[in-house]
């Protein structure tokens, strides 16, 4: 690995160890410390900054900023409590993205057509969370499934 590659790896590893910004932190300080967000979402009174570590990462931080440019809330959203809330809700694809962030994988062939979106998350089990998103943009179902990355060593066995 070249020097530039090693520096890039260190930057990513360093970003994983950042403490979440406290309420009241200036948006500009978040951007300076955390860098460019992987996505941004408009909130009624501000914006949500997404910091996803996918496709193979297991965390996504959502940092909410008010209209005055101050952090109101920071949380890691790839967890079972958030997944349970998704399962109990009727969401659109946009609402699902705003809640869980960019999926680590999107594949065609969801329930009733559309796509299956998948998120890895911190767990000792070899699972990921998946949602079926129909062609009309509505989430038609969500569930846990075995993460295929965990079964890669078993390929070729009967």
N, C-alpha and C positions, 0 to 999 in steps of 0.2 A: 504494500500500500504506500502510495506516495505521501509526501509531507502534507499536501493540500487535502488529500483524503483523510489522513489522520486528524487534521484540524477540524474537518467537517464532522467526524465521528465524535470528537471531544465536545464540539458545540452542541450536538444533539443530546449527548449524555448529560451535559451541564444543564440543558433546558429541562430535562426530566427531574432534576433535583431542586428546581426553583421553588421557593415557598409561594403559596398563593398570595396574590396581592390583598392587602387588608382593605376593608371598607374605608372610603375616603381617599384612597390612592388616586393620583391623577392619571388619566388615560394615557397621556404622553409618557409617563413613567412606566406604565405597563408595556407600552409599545417599545420603549427603549430597552427594557429588561427582557421581555418575552419575545420580542421580534414581531414579524408580520404574522397576523392570525391566519389560520387555514381557511376560515370563513368568517363572515360578519352577517348579523341578522338585525333587522330593525325592530326595536321594541317600542311600545306606546310612548315611553318617556326616555328614549336613549337608544343604546345598541348593545348587542351581545357579541363579544369577541370569542371565537372558537379557537382552541389550540389542541388539535388532534394529533396523535402520534402514530396514526395508521399509515399503511394498511396492516402492519404487523404489530404496531404498538397497542397497548392495552389501556390507555388513558386518553380522555378528552376533557380538557378544562373549559368551562364556560365562565366568562368574566363579564358580568353585567355592569354597564356604565350608564349613569343618568345623563340628562340633558346638559348638566353643568360640567360634564367631563370627569366625573368622579365615580370610582368603583362603588357599587352598592352590594355586590355579592360575587363570590368566586366559589365554584364547586367542580369536583370531578364527577362527571355524569355517567360514566360507564360502570354501573353497579346494579345490583339486583333490585334495590328499592326503586330506582328509575325505570328499570325494565318492567317491574310489576305495574307501575303507573301507566306505562305504555300499553300493556296488555289489557288494562281496565278502561282504556280510553278509545274513543273513535277519533282518529287523527287523519290529517292529510299528510302527504309526503313532506310538504314544507314545514308543518308543525313537528313532524318526527325529526327532521334535520335540526330544527331549532332546539329540540329537546335532547337528542343524543349526539348530534354532530355528524360529520361526514363518515359514512360507513367505510370499513376497511375493504369491503368487497361488494360489488353489485353484479348480479348475474341475472340473465333472463330466465323465465320459467317460473315465476311466482304463482301462488295460489290464484286461480282464475285469470291467468295471464299476467303480464307485467314483469316485475323483477323481484328478486330476493336480495335484501340488503342485510349485510352481516357485520357485527362488531365483536372484536375480541375484547376481553375485559379481565381485570385482575382476579384470578380464581385459581385454586389448586386443582380444580377439575379441568378436564380437557374439553371445555365448552365454549361456544360463542352464542351471541344473541342474534336472532334473525327476525326480520319483518318482511312480509309479502306486501308489495306496493303494486296495486292494480294500475292498468293503463290510464284510468281516469284520475289517478293521483291520490287515491284513498288507500289507507292501510287496511288490509283485509284480514290480517292475523299476525301474531308474533309468538315466538317460542324459542326455547333453548335447543341447540343441536350440538353434535360432536364436531369439534373444530377439525377440519381435514388436515391441517398442518400437524396435528398430533398423531394422525394415522399414517403419515408419509412413510415411516419406517416399516409399516406392515404391508405395503403394496407388494404384490407379487406372491403373497402367501395365500393359500386356499382358505 
